[in-house]
Amino acid sequence: MAGKSGLKLVQKTSSTRAFARIAPHVVPVLDRAVHRLSGGRTMLSTQLLPGVVLTSTGARSGQRRRTPLACMPEEERGSWLLVGSNFGKPGHPAWTVNLRRHPEAWISYRGRDIPVRARQLAGDEREEAWRELLRFWPPYAVYQERIERRIRIFRLERREPAKADGESGHE
């Protein structure tokens, strides 16, 4: 992980509009490449934040979609929070639409494939998670201020794999 001064610089940089324009085209590509080359053990962005590669089912296509994402592990719960910030861009990211339609998914986390069920947070539960997320990664506040939509937050909880998951694989 980056040192404290390096982390502050990254947080400041990641809050800029220029970063929001460039990052969605660069960060996922680099993360997918490093994830593949490391045998699923790491991603470039995990030098700053924990991350997962989410394998979800496309809301319209029904096809498997792999998306590298930052996450906030909830060790005490055995779950993960995902934030649909889209780097502070106006539209909701596609992966959030996929999880709303098909909540059963997989994550690759620290080299392990884990079956999960996603649940979009609302009400007090969302507000509590949002406060924790802002302590974890303050730039989320800047992203929210920049856009009119409300950023979606999902909690991913472990699930037992369905028979079809194991037979067809989740890749």
Buried (B, 14 or more C-beta within 10 A) or exposed (E): EEEEEEBEEBBEEBBBEEBBEEBBEEBBEEBBEBBEEEEBEBBBBBEBBBBBBBBBBBBEEEEBBBBBBBBBBBEEEEBBBBBBBBBBBEEBBBBBBBBBEBBBBBBBBBEEBBBBBBBBBEEEEBEEBBEEBEEBBBBBBBBBEBBEEEBBBBBBBBBEBEEEBEEEEBE
